[in-house]
Amino acid sequence: MNAIALILVIVGAINWGSIGLFGIDLVGMIFGGQLSLMSRIIFTVVGLAGLWSISFFFKDTPIIDKEN
C-alpha cells in the first residue's frame, strides 16, 4: 500500500509541476479535461494517497520494505 501511495504522490507531483511550469494539466489532458469523471476520480485517488503518505513521517521503518 505504501509503494502504491508513493507512486500516486509522484504522479501528482509531476502533474502539478507541469501545471506550474508549462500550464499543462497532464491528467486532465489524458482523461478528457479537469471536470471529466475519470479525471476527478484520479485527482481524488492521488489526494487520498497524499493523505496516506503523511503517515510516513511518523514511521521509524523505511517507506518501501524490499523484503516483503
C-alpha positions, 0 to 999 in steps of 0.5 A: 500500500505504501509503494502504491501511495508513493507512486500516486504522490509522484504522479501528482507531483509531476502533474502539478509541476507541469501545471506550474511550469508549462500550464499543462494539466497532464491528467486532465489532458489524458482523461478528457479535461479537469471536470471529466469523471475519470479525471476527478476520480484520479485527482481524488485517488492521488489526494487520498494517497497524499493523505496516506503518505503523511503517515510516513513521517511518523514511521521509524521503518523505511517507506518501501520494505524490499523484503516483503 
